[in-house]
Every structure is written in structure tokens, then in C-alpha cells.
Amino acid sequence: MRVSFCVLFIFIQLNTFAQQWLGISSSNYAGTYGIYANPANVVDSRYKFFINLAGANADIINNYASWGAPYSIIGLMTNTVSSANRASNGRVLYRNTYTEEAVNNKNSTAFFGTDARGPSLMFNLEKAKMAIGLTTRMRVITNLNNTTASIASSFVNGTIRPSIYDIPQDNNHFSANLNGYAEMGLTVGKIIREQEEHFLKVGLTAKRVNALLNVHYITEDIDFTIKPVPAQPRRQIVDIANASGTFGLTNSAAMNIAGFSPKWLFGNAPAGYGYGLDIGFVYEYRPEYRKYKVKLKDGWTTDGTKNKYLYRFSMALVDFGRMSFKGDNLVYQTNAVNINTVIQPGTFNKINSPERLMEQMNTAFNWTDVDYTHAFKVPLPTVISTSFDYAFSEKLYVNATWIQSVRETKGIGMNQPSLIAVIPRWESRWFEVSMPLSLQNGYRNLSMGLAGRAGPLFVGTDNLPGVLNIGKPRGINSYFGLFIPIYRTLPDSPNPCYEERRPRWGQGMRDAMKKRKQRRQWNRIR
């Protein structure tokens, strides 16, 4: 039995990852990608229109096992490992010595997920000092939290571990959650103060979320012993003295019914659906606000093509809400206490569907249909997102981002791990480069990233050591986006309207001093 507790099988086999986008989300040219960090970013952007075509993020991170193989995680995932690290049958060679474990962890965690951002757009309503955004995305988030070292070691190494045979492993627990859902959002932003050096804008996103799949296994207490099978050294049994917790899932039909029909998108056809809310504000301090004032034929306005702040502070509550799951033929959950249960070799194998997982769980713990109920609720991964951005020049910035999860990690539901990051960046209209330095995974993992934008394309990673296989990384991350940018402009001809820059305070005095200096220089030359 490669892994005693079946949850990890289905989580890993689904190849799920997660989201951060640190290298692009703080940019003044993030477009719709900035909306997910704070909905107020939709208004007063550098774009008149921004149309997102496609974007995706992939992320794995944990605090228990570090990668020490002679090939990278990317090589393993893309099947590009060299022949020197393959067996004669072409199978990639992996040894347990490639993994270094933090065996003294009291709380081992792992985070896997994907964030695919589909067609989206945002546009400014300049006269109304408002902006509107429409976004779509699909997310898969997997959390493993509150995990004792014995359970984490079993997940990583399986049950073929002679060093612990016949040794009781008591007082263990873990919380495993896998969630996938589609999301549609409507964002509205409004400038509510633009007075001299003070600028304030607010934003709100309302979104509909439709479930694609859910698997959760919350184990409050489990005591087990791994025992070898006599005369079969590669087979073991797991003798469970006590196990109590909650197990639930949606079956394959919950994903198969997903589509573009109005009933699934907006009705009650999904196995689970609900609503979410993002709300936030952005404050900018603009000490040189006068030089950005422009006079047009119908009055004075602010130059929307320029960043105008010395520093910017923002805060948002993101992903507040929940999904409700219900359906006799789609949704299953059981709260169970099992004692003196023996899991035989081969009980958990070839888990390729939720039905297969449920069948094997029923076999292992002697559950039947009457043990299941058909409704539960799952909260969205709510966080408070805070950001401070300082402008050293027109193109050079340093950003500090703090994302704090506010969800309980021991129960059912998704969690976005907390992090703090410092992100220096150089940005212009068509090009940008940033280098995030972050403390991720609940402030447990230190990582460095690199991201770049050129025209309508950006690519990046928040975990460069994982991509390059440097220093035994504990995760990997990458993202990209492709979009159509239509920038804000000011009239360049006096015919449609007159354009005049408002003179800066003291400009007349500076001009007089400049002319006086020029006269002195001319007199010396004569």
C-alpha cells in the first residue's frame, strides 16, 4: 500500500496547484489581474479597455518534504527527465533518499491548486469616474493542514517502512480538502475623493461560484499501526485502533453536468453553488498633483495616462462567501467513528474517480449508503489583502503585500495560505520586470521569484528555486497571461479639444530665475 490514507492519492493524481501571481498583481498595468487582489484596482487604471484572453497559475508548496532529486519537479511533471535517471523500461527513477523530511513538524501543511483565468474585460467610464470589470475563472484548491508527522511521513513514503513496523502511531490528525469551482464576477469601482494630494477609490466584486468537485476528509483522531504481511515483504496491513472524523465528496456526475446552460450557470443545477464578495479601497498620496492637471475645452481633468502617487495603500476583503452542496445522487458525507479496523493490502489502488474512492472507503471502513447524508456547506478561501506601494521614480517601485487568511484550517473548506512579500519592480507601458521575495505557506517558506511583461504577454514565477531546482525546494510556481491592452490617452490635437498643462506652484518664479541665469551666461560669453 503506497499510501495508507487514500486522500492523498486522488489529490496528487488530479495534478492540482494554487494561486498567488505576486509578480504581476501589484503592477499598475495588471488590468483584470489586479482586480482579484483588490476590486478597487478596476478604476483609474492606465487602461481604457483591458481584455484578458487567457491566464493560468500553477503552484505547489509544503513545509514537510523538500525536493532533492537530480532532476527538477518540472522535468517530472512534463516527462522530460533525461535517460540517465530512467530505468530500462523508461520509467523515471525515484528514491526515498531524494526527499528530505521535517520529521519534527507538529503541523505539516501542503497547498496544491490551479487558477485558470478566462475571458475577462474592464473599461473606464471617465466622466463618471467609475469603471466596470467582468471576470471569469476556474479554480482548484487543495489544502492539507493540521497534519501530524506520522501522517505526513505516511503520505510521503507510503507503508513500506520497516523502521516503524508494529510501532503504534497514536494521537494523529489531519484535514484534507479538495475543491474545484467555476466563478463569474462583476466588479464596480468608483473614485470617491480626488482633492489635491489625496485620492481615494473603492471597489466591489459580486460573484457567482459553481462547484465542479469536492473531496474532504477531516480526521480528528486516528491511532494506527503498520504491520508487515508474513512472507510478502512489499505488502502491509494498517491496523486502525481508532478513527473519528468526517468524509465527504461529490461524484463524477457533479462535474459531468457542468456546462454553459443558464440552469447550470445561474440556476440550481450544480451539485454546489453560492455567492462571493470582494470589497476594498485604495488610497494614494499625490504630493505633486498639480503637474498632472490638464485643461481640456470642457474643463480641468487629471492625466489618466500617468501614475501620480508617491505612495499607495490598499486593503481588501477577498473571497468572502460559501457554497452550499445538496443532492441525493451527487453529494455524500458521513461522520463516523471506527474502532479496530484492519485495512488489507491493495484496498486503496487505482483511484481514478470519486466513485472508486468512495467504494474503497466503504470497503475499508464498512460503510453503507445509510451512513451518508447528502448536504454540506463549504466556505470560500477568505483573506484580507493589504498592500503598500512606494514610487521611487516614474518607473521604479517597491511593493509590500500581506495576505492573511481568516478561515479555520481544521474544518471543511478552502484556505488560501497567508504570506508576506516585498516586490521591487521596474514598469513602463510596454515592459515590466519584478522580483518578489516572499514568506509563503503561512509564513513558513521563504522564496524568491521573477516575472516579466512584454506588450500583451507576461510570464513569471513566485518560486524561482523550485523552477530551477536549486537548494532542495519545497514547492514550485509559475504563471502566464495573454491580453489585449488599450491604453488611456489624452487628445493630441487642438482641433477636437484644447489641452493645457496646469503650471506647477512657483513655476513663474522658476522661469524668471532660469531666464536670469541665461542672461548672466550670455553676458559672460560676450
matplotlib code that plots the C-alpha trace (Angstrom):
import matplotlib.pyplot as plt

x = [0.0, 1.9, -0.2, -2.3, -4.8, -6.4, -7.0, -3.5, -3.9, -6.8, -5.3, -2.0, -3.4, -5.6, -2.4, -3.8, -2.0, -2.7, -2.5, -0.6, 0.6, 2.8, 4.9, 2.0, -0.9, 0.7, 1.5, -0.2, -0.6, -2.1, -5.5, -8.1, -5.4, -5.2, -9.0, -8.5, -6.2, -8.4, -11.6, -10.9, -8.0, -10.6, -11.0, -8.4, -6.2, -3.8, -6.2, -9.2, -10.1, -8.4, -9.4, -7.9, -7.7, -6.2, -4.1, -3.1, -1.2, 0.3, 1.6, 2.7, 4.2, 4.6, 6.6, 7.4, 9.2, 12.0, 12.9, 16.4, 16.2, 18.8, 16.0, 13.5, 9.9, 9.1, 11.0, 9.0, 5.6, 6.4, 8.1, 11.3, 13.7, 16.9, 17.6, 20.3, 17.5, 15.2, 15.0, 15.4, 11.6, 11.6, 10.1, 11.6, 13.7, 12.8, 14.4, 13.2, 16.6, 15.6, 13.2, 14.3, 11.6, 11.0, 10.1, 9.8, 6.9, 3.9, 1.8, 2.7, 0.9, 0.7, -1.1, -1.8, -4.1, -4.7, -6.2, -7.2, -8.5, -10.7, -12.1, -12.5, -12.6, -12.6, -13.2, -13.2, -16.1, -14.0, -16.7, -18.5, -15.1, -16.1, -15.0, -16.6, -15.0, -16.3, -14.2, -14.3, -12.1, -11.9, -10.1, -9.0, -7.6, -6.3, -5.3, -3.6, -3.5, -3.2, -1.2, 0.9, 4.4, 3.3, 0.6, 2.8, 5.5, 2.9, 1.8, 5.3, 6.8, 3.8, 3.6, 6.8, 8.8, 10.3, 11.7, 8.1, 6.5, 4.5, 5.0, 1.7, 1.2, -1.2, -2.9, -2.8, -5.0, -5.2, -7.5, -7.6, -9.8, -10.0, -12.4, -12.9, -15.3, -16.1, -16.5, -18.2, -17.7, -19.0, -16.8, -17.7, -15.2, -15.7, -13.4, -14.9, -12.3, -9.8, -8.9, -5.4, -2.9, -5.5, -7.1, -9.4, -11.2, -13.4, -14.5, -16.8, -17.0, -20.0, -19.6, -21.4, -19.5, -20.5, -18.9, -17.2, -15.9, -15.3, -13.5, -12.8, -11.5, -11.3, -9.8, -10.0, -8.2, -6.6, -4.4, -2.9, -0.1, 1.6, 2.2, 4.0, 2.4, 4.4, 6.3, 5.3, 7.8, 6.2, 2.7, 1.4, -1.8, -2.9, -4.4, -6.6, -7.4, -9.5, -10.5, -13.1, -13.8, -15.8, -15.6, -17.4, -17.3, -19.2, -19.4, -18.4, -21.8, -21.3, -18.5, -20.2, -23.3, -21.1, -21.7, -22.9, -26.6, -28.4, -29.6, -26.1, -24.6, -27.3, -29.7, -29.6, -28.3, -24.7, -24.1, -23.0, -23.2, -23.1, -22.1, -18.9, -17.9, -14.7, -14.7, -11.7, -10.3, -7.1, -5.7, -3.0, -0.9, -0.1, 2.1, 2.7, -0.9, -0.7, 1.6, -0.9, -3.8, -4.8, -7.2, -9.5, -12.1, -14.8, -12.7, -9.9, -9.2, -6.4, -4.0, -5.1, -2.1, 0.3, 0.8, 0.5, 1.2, 4.3, 2.8, -0.3, -2.0, -4.8, -6.8, -9.5, -11.6, -11.4, -13.4, -16.0, -18.8, -19.6, -21.1, -24.0, -23.9, -27.1, -28.3, -29.1, -27.4, -24.5, -23.4, -22.3, -21.0, -20.6, -19.5, -18.1, -16.2, -14.4, -12.6, -10.5, -10.5, -7.9, -7.2, -5.9, -3.2, -4.5, -7.6, -6.7, -5.4, -6.1, -8.2, -9.3, -12.7, -14.7, -16.9, -13.8, -12.6, -16.0, -16.2, -12.8, -13.6, -16.8, -14.8, -12.2, -14.5, -17.6, -19.8, -23.1, -25.5, -27.4, -24.3, -24.3, -26.2, -26.5, -25.8, -22.9, -21.5, -18.0, -16.7, -14.6, -10.9, -11.4, -8.4, -7.6, -5.2, -3.1, -0.6, 1.7, 3.4, 6.1, 7.3, 11.0, 10.6, 8.1, 9.2, 10.8, 8.6, 8.7, 5.6, 4.9, 2.0, 0.4, -2.2, -3.8, -6.1, -9.2, -10.5, -10.3, -7.8, -9.1, -12.5, -14.3, -13.4, -10.7, -7.9, -5.5, -2.3, -1.1, 2.0, 4.0, 6.1, 8.4, 8.3, 10.6, 9.7, 10.5, 7.5, 6.5, 3.6, 5.0, 7.6, 8.0, 10.1, 9.6, 11.3, 9.1, 10.7, 8.1, 7.4, 4.7, 2.6, 1.5, 4.9, 6.7, 8.5, 11.0, 11.1, 12.2, 10.5, 10.9, 8.3, 8.3, 5.8, 6.3, 3.4, 0.3, 2.1, 3.5, 5.2, 6.6, 7.2, 7.0, 9.3, 12.3, 14.4, 11.6, 11.7, 15.5, 15.8, 18.0, 18.6, 16.1, 12.9, 9.6, 7.4, 7.1, 5.1, 4.6, 2.0, 1.3, -1.2, -2.2, -4.3, -5.3, -4.3, -6.0, -4.3, -5.8, -4.7, -5.1, -6.1, -3.0, -4.6, -6.0, -8.9, -11.1, -10.3, -7.7, -5.1, -3.1, -0.9, -1.7, 1.5, 3.1, 3.2, 6.1, 6.6, 6.7, 9.5, 11.5, 11.1, 12.3, 15.4, 16.1, 16.0, 18.2, 20.8, 20.7, 21.3, 24.3, 25.8, 25.3, 26.9, 30.0, 30.3, 30.1]
y = [0.0, 3.1, 5.5, 4.3, 7.1, 7.4, 11.1, 12.0, 9.6, 11.5, 14.9, 14.2, 12.4, 15.4, 17.4, 20.4, 23.6, 27.2, 30.9, 34.0, 36.0, 38.2, 39.3, 40.9, 41.6, 44.7, 46.3, 49.5, 47.6, 44.4, 45.0, 42.4, 40.5, 43.3, 43.1, 39.7, 41.3, 44.4, 45.2, 49.0, 48.5, 48.4, 52.2, 54.8, 52.3, 53.0, 51.2, 52.5, 48.9, 45.7, 42.4, 39.2, 36.3, 33.6, 33.2, 30.3, 29.8, 26.6, 26.3, 23.5, 24.3, 22.4, 22.6, 18.9, 17.4, 19.1, 18.0, 16.7, 14.6, 15.1, 16.3, 19.1, 18.9, 20.4, 17.6, 15.1, 16.8, 17.2, 13.8, 15.4, 13.7, 12.6, 8.9, 8.9, 9.0, 6.4, 2.6, 0.4, 0.4, 4.2, 4.8, 7.7, 6.5, 7.9, 7.0, 7.8, 9.5, 12.2, 13.5, 15.3, 15.3, 17.7, 14.9, 17.2, 19.2, 19.5, 20.9, 19.8, 21.6, 21.4, 23.5, 22.5, 24.3, 25.8, 29.2, 29.5, 32.9, 33.0, 35.8, 39.0, 42.7, 46.0, 49.5, 53.1, 55.4, 58.6, 61.2, 59.2, 58.5, 54.8, 51.5, 48.1, 44.7, 41.3, 38.3, 34.5, 31.9, 28.2, 27.3, 24.1, 24.4, 21.5, 22.0, 19.6, 21.1, 20.2, 17.2, 15.2, 14.0, 10.3, 11.0, 13.3, 10.6, 8.0, 10.3, 10.8, 7.3, 5.0, 2.0, 0.2, 1.4, -1.5, 1.0, 1.7, -1.8, -2.8, 0.5, 2.2, 5.7, 7.4, 10.7, 11.7, 14.0, 15.8, 17.9, 17.4, 19.4, 19.4, 21.9, 22.9, 25.5, 28.0, 31.7, 34.6, 38.1, 41.6, 44.4, 48.1, 50.7, 54.4, 57.4, 58.9, 61.6, 63.4, 66.5, 68.0, 65.4, 63.0, 60.3, 57.5, 54.9, 51.9, 48.8, 45.8, 42.4, 40.2, 36.7, 33.5, 30.3, 26.9, 23.7, 21.2, 18.8, 18.4, 15.8, 16.3, 14.1, 15.7, 13.3, 14.5, 11.5, 8.4, 5.7, 3.1, 0.6, -0.6, -4.3, -6.4, -9.3, -12.5, -13.9, -10.8, -8.0, -5.5, -5.8, -4.4, -4.0, -0.9, -1.8, 1.2, 1.1, 4.3, 6.7, 9.5, 12.3, 13.4, 12.2, 13.6, 14.1, 14.8, 12.1, 12.3, 13.4, 16.7, 17.6, 16.0, 18.2, 21.4, 23.5, 26.8, 26.2, 29.0, 26.5, 25.4, 28.9, 30.7, 28.1, 25.2, 22.5, 22.4, 20.0, 23.0, 26.8, 30.0, 33.6, 35.5, 39.1, 41.2, 44.7, 47.1, 50.6, 52.2, 55.5, 57.4, 60.3, 62.6, 65.5, 66.7, 66.5, 69.9, 68.7, 66.1, 68.6, 69.0, 71.6, 70.5, 72.5, 71.4, 72.0, 70.7, 66.9, 64.6, 63.0, 59.3, 58.1, 58.6, 57.1, 60.1, 58.8, 58.9, 56.0, 53.9, 52.0, 49.4, 46.9, 44.4, 41.5, 38.9, 35.7, 36.1, 33.7, 30.0, 27.2, 25.0, 21.4, 19.4, 16.4, 12.8, 11.5, 14.0, 14.8, 12.4, 12.9, 10.8, 11.4, 8.2, 6.6, 3.4, 1.1, -2.0, -1.7, -3.5, -2.2, -5.1, -4.7, -3.5, -1.9, 1.6, 1.3, 2.7, 5.6, 7.2, 8.6, 9.8, 6.7, 4.5, 6.4, 6.1, 2.4, 1.7, 3.8, 1.8, -1.4, -0.2, 1.1, -1.0, 2.0, 1.7, 4.1, 4.6, 6.1, 9.1, 12.4, 14.5, 18.1, 20.2, 23.8, 24.9, 28.4, 30.2, 30.9, 34.3, 36.5, 40.1, 41.5, 44.5, 46.3, 49.3, 50.6, 53.3, 55.1, 56.0, 57.3, 57.2, 53.6, 52.2, 50.9, 48.7, 46.9, 45.2, 42.8, 41.0, 38.3, 37.0, 34.0, 34.3, 30.8, 27.9, 25.3, 22.3, 22.0, 21.6, 24.3, 26.0, 28.0, 30.5, 30.3, 33.5, 35.2, 38.4, 39.7, 42.5, 43.1, 45.5, 46.2, 48.4, 49.1, 51.1, 51.0, 48.1, 46.4, 45.4, 43.2, 42.3, 40.1, 39.0, 38.0, 36.2, 34.3, 31.9, 29.0, 30.5, 32.4, 29.0, 29.0, 31.7, 32.1, 34.4, 34.9, 36.6, 37.9, 39.9, 41.6, 42.5, 44.0, 41.8, 38.8, 38.2, 35.1, 34.6, 32.5, 33.2, 30.3, 30.5, 27.9, 25.4, 26.1, 25.9, 23.0, 25.0, 24.3, 21.5, 23.4, 22.7, 23.8, 25.2, 28.0, 29.5, 31.7, 33.5, 35.8, 36.9, 40.0, 42.9, 46.3, 49.6, 52.4, 55.7, 58.7, 62.5, 64.4, 65.1, 67.7, 71.1, 70.6, 68.2, 69.9, 72.2, 70.7, 72.7, 71.6, 73.5, 75.2, 73.9, 76.0, 78.5, 77.8, 81.6, 82.2, 79.2, 80.5, 84.0, 82.6, 80.4, 83.4, 85.5, 82.7, 82.5, 86.3, 86.1, 83.3, 85.3, 88.4, 86.4, 85.0, 88.5]
z = [0.0, -1.2, 0.9, 3.8, 3.7, 0.3, 0.3, -1.0, -3.9, -5.5, -4.7, -6.3, -9.3, -10.2, -10.6, -8.7, -7.9, -6.5, -7.0, -5.9, -9.0, -6.9, -9.8, -11.7, -9.3, -7.7, -11.1, -12.3, -15.6, -14.1, -15.7, -14.6, -12.8, -10.2, -9.6, -7.8, -5.3, -4.7, -6.6, -6.3, -8.8, -11.6, -11.6, -12.6, -14.2, -17.1, -19.5, -21.2, -22.1, -21.0, -22.5, -20.9, -23.3, -21.1, -18.0, -15.7, -12.5, -11.0, -7.5, -5.1, -1.7, 1.6, 4.8, 5.3, 2.3, 0.3, -3.3, -3.6, -6.9, -9.6, -11.9, -11.4, -10.4, -13.9, -15.5, -13.7, -14.4, -18.1, -18.5, -19.8, -17.3, -19.0, -19.8, -17.1, -14.5, -16.1, -15.8, -18.8, -19.3, -19.5, -16.0, -14.1, -11.2, -7.8, -4.5, -1.0, -0.3, -2.8, -0.2, 3.0, 5.7, 8.5, 11.0, 14.0, 12.5, 14.8, 12.0, 8.5, 5.7, 1.9, -0.7, -4.3, -6.8, -10.2, -11.2, -14.8, -15.7, -18.8, -21.0, -18.9, -19.5, -17.7, -19.0, -17.6, -17.5, -17.2, -17.0, -14.3, -12.5, -12.5, -14.0, -14.6, -14.8, -15.9, -14.9, -15.3, -13.9, -12.7, -9.5, -8.0, -4.4, -2.3, 1.3, 3.7, 7.2, 10.9, 9.9, 12.4, 11.4, 11.4, 8.9, 6.8, 6.7, 5.5, 2.8, 1.5, 2.0, 2.0, 4.2, 3.1, 6.1, 8.2, 10.7, 12.1, 11.7, 14.7, 16.4, 17.4, 15.9, 18.2, 18.6, 14.9, 12.9, 9.6, 7.5, 3.7, 1.4, -2.4, -4.1, -7.7, -8.9, -11.7, -11.0, -12.7, -11.3, -11.8, -10.4, -10.0, -8.9, -8.1, -7.3, -4.2, -3.4, -5.6, -3.6, -4.0, -2.8, -1.5, -3.7, -2.7, -4.7, -3.7, -5.4, -5.0, -6.8, -6.6, -8.0, -8.6, -7.8, -9.1, -7.7, -10.0, -7.4, -3.7, -1.6, 2.1, 4.9, 8.3, 10.8, 14.4, 15.9, 14.4, 16.1, 13.8, 13.4, 10.2, 10.2, 7.6, 5.8, 6.5, 3.5, 1.5, 2.3, 0.0, 1.4, 4.7, 6.6, 8.5, 11.9, 13.0, 16.7, 16.5, 13.8, 14.1, 11.6, 8.6, 5.0, 2.0, -1.7, -4.9, -7.6, -11.2, -12.3, -10.5, -13.0, -16.0, -15.7, -15.8, -18.9, -20.3, -19.9, -18.0, -15.4, -14.6, -14.7, -12.8, -11.5, -9.1, -11.4, -9.9, -7.1, -5.1, -5.7, -3.9, -3.9, -3.0, -2.3, -2.6, -1.2, -0.9, -1.1, -2.4, -1.1, -3.0, -1.7, -4.6, -3.4, -7.0, -8.1, -9.8, -12.6, -13.6, -14.1, -17.7, -19.1, -21.9, -23.7, -21.2, -18.0, -16.0, -15.5, -14.3, -16.7, -16.7, -18.6, -15.7, -12.3, -9.9, -6.4, -4.1, -2.2, -2.4, 0.4, -0.2, 1.7, 0.7, 2.0, -0.8, -1.4, 1.4, 0.9, 0.7, -1.5, -0.4, -1.7, -1.9, -4.0, -3.2, -6.3, -6.3, -2.8, 0.0, 3.6, 6.7, 10.2, 11.6, 14.4, 13.6, 16.0, 15.5, 11.7, 9.6, 6.1, 3.9, 1.3, -2.0, -0.6, -2.0, -5.5, -8.9, -7.6, -10.8, -9.9, -6.9, -7.2, -6.9, -3.9, -2.2, -3.0, -1.4, 1.6, 2.1, 1.9, 4.3, 7.0, 6.4, 5.4, 3.5, 1.8, 5.1, 6.7, 4.3, 4.3, 1.2, 2.1, 3.4, 3.1, 2.0, 2.7, 0.2, 0.9, 2.6, 3.1, 4.0, 1.3, 2.3, 0.0, 0.2, -2.9, -3.0, -6.1, -6.2, -9.7, -12.6, -13.4, -10.2, -7.4, -4.3, -3.1, 0.2, 0.2, 3.2, 2.6, 5.8, 5.8, 8.1, 7.6, 10.0, 8.8, 10.7, 9.2, 5.8, 3.3, 1.3, 2.7, 0.9, 2.9, 4.5, 3.1, 3.2, 0.3, -0.8, -4.6, -6.3, -9.9, -12.9, -15.0, -18.1, -20.5, -22.6, -20.5, -16.9, -14.6, -11.0, -8.4, -5.5, -2.2, -0.1, 3.1, 1.9, 3.2, 6.4, 6.8, 6.7, 3.3, 2.1, -1.7, -4.4, -7.8, -11.2, -13.6, -16.8, -19.1, -22.7, -24.5, -24.2, -22.5, -19.1, -17.6, -14.1, -11.0, -7.3, -6.6, -8.8, -6.8, -7.5, -11.2, -11.4, -8.9, -6.6, -2.9, -2.3, -2.9, -1.1, -3.9, -7.4, -9.0, -12.4, -14.2, -17.5, -19.1, -22.5, -23.0, -25.3, -23.8, -24.9, -23.0, -21.9, -23.9, -23.9, -27.1, -29.2, -31.5, -30.6, -33.1, -31.1, -27.8, -26.2, -23.9, -21.4, -18.5, -15.3, -14.2, -11.1, -7.9, -8.2, -11.9, -12.7, -10.2, -11.5, -15.1, -14.1, -12.3, -15.3, -17.7, -15.3, -15.3, -19.1, -19.3, -17.0, -19.0, -22.2, -20.7, -19.8, -23.3, -24.8]

ax = plt.figure().add_subplot(projection="3d")
ax.plot(x, y, z, "-o")
ax.set_aspect("equal")
plt.show()
